Amino acid sequence: MPYIAVNTVQRLSEEKQEKLKAEFGRLISIIPTKNEATLLVDFSGDRVLYKAGVKIEGAFVEIRIFHKAEFEAKKKFTEEIFALFSRELGIEQGDIYLTILEFDNWGGGGTLKQ
């Protein structure tokens, strides 16, 4: 189950959340074995972000996935997310940050998987 957490300074309307969620569902398949059917998305808008002590109009995105993925797939996915946020939210790519965390163990469906 991939998990995407979005923190942005913008207050995201339900319509904007739906648009981003749909795009995440499409893009997550760039990473082999990941798909929209198991995707969990978490939006936190109206946040305050500082970079080097200065308030920015940016976003921080955290992706968590079960098992490791190839670098090139993660790179392509990252670049697509940056382009999506620039296009849909008007955020400059220099003010978007993203991490991908990969886990060997993942709890779901009432148990822990490895």
Secondary structure, DSSP 4 states (H G I P E B T S, - for coil): --EEEEEESSPPPHHHHHHHHHHHHHHGGGSTT--GGG-EEEEE-S--EEETTEEES-EEEEEEEES---HHHHHHHHHHHHHHHHHHH---GGGEEEEEEEES-EEETTEEE-
